[in-house]
Each structure stands twice: as structure tokens, then as C-alpha cells.
Amino acid sequence: MERLVRAKEAEWKALAADASDPEQVIRALLAHPRVMERPIADDGQRAVIGRPPEDILALLA
């Protein structure tokens, strides 16, 4: 779950949420979608976070 959030952003830090706790991450993302790491690519079977961009290329290959 840690990879889903922009942990270095001030907005995330202000939430004082635990990035390793899925429940807290989900609640935080619902309330503050700007802290979600992007882009996320989905091929219908799996999804990857595009950081680093090579992860997206691997999904497309």
C-alpha cells in the first residue's frame, strides 16, 4: 500500500496516516485523492504504478 501514496507530499504528511495500514490508506485516498501516486496503468488483469515509467512499459510488453 505504501506505493499508492505520495508519501513525501506535505498533504500526506499532514494526514499522519500509516502508509502500511490498508484501511488508513483507503480512507486517506478517498478523502484526499491528490495524494495518490500516478499514473496507474491497468491491462485488465493487473495494474502497475508508473513510477518508475519502466513499470508501465513492462505492463505493455
C-alpha positions in Angstrom: 0.0 0.0 0.0 2.9 2.3 0.6 3.5 2.7 -3.2 0.0 4.1 -3.7 0.6 7.3 -1.8 2.8 10.3 -2.4 4.5 10.0 1.0 6.7 13.0 0.5 3.9 15.4 -0.1 3.0 17.8 2.7 -0.7 16.9 2.4 0.1 13.3 3.1 2.3 14.1 6.0 -0.4 16.4 7.5 -2.7 13.4 7.5 -0.4 11.5 9.8 -1.7 8.3 8.3 0.2 5.0 8.4 1.0 4.1 4.8 1.4 0.4 5.7 -2.2 0.2 7.0 -4.5 -0.5 4.1 -7.6 0.8 5.9 -5.9 4.2 6.6 -4.6 4.4 3.1 -8.0 3.8 1.6 -9.7 6.4 3.8 -7.0 8.9 3.1 -7.2 8.4 -0.7 -11.0 8.7 -0.6 -10.8 12.0 1.3 -7.6 13.4 -0.4 -7.2 11.9 -3.9 -4.4 14.3 -4.7 -2.0 12.1 -2.5 -2.5 9.1 -4.8 0.6 8.2 -6.8 0.1 8.4 -10.5 -0.1 7.2 -13.2 -1.6 3.8 -12.7 -2.0 1.6 -15.7 -4.3 -1.5 -16.0 -4.3 -4.1 -18.7 -7.5 -5.8 -17.4 -5.6 -8.5 -15.5 -3.1 -6.5 -13.4 -2.3 -2.9 -12.6 1.0 -1.1 -12.0 2.0 2.2 -10.7 4.0 4.1 -13.3 6.9 5.1 -11.0 9.3 4.3 -12.5 7.9 4.6 -16.0 9.6 1.3 -17.0 6.8 -0.4 -15.0 4.3 0.8 -17.5 6.4 -0.4 -20.4 6.7 -3.8 -18.8 2.9 -4.0 -18.5 2.5 -3.1 -22.2 5.1 -5.7 -23.3 
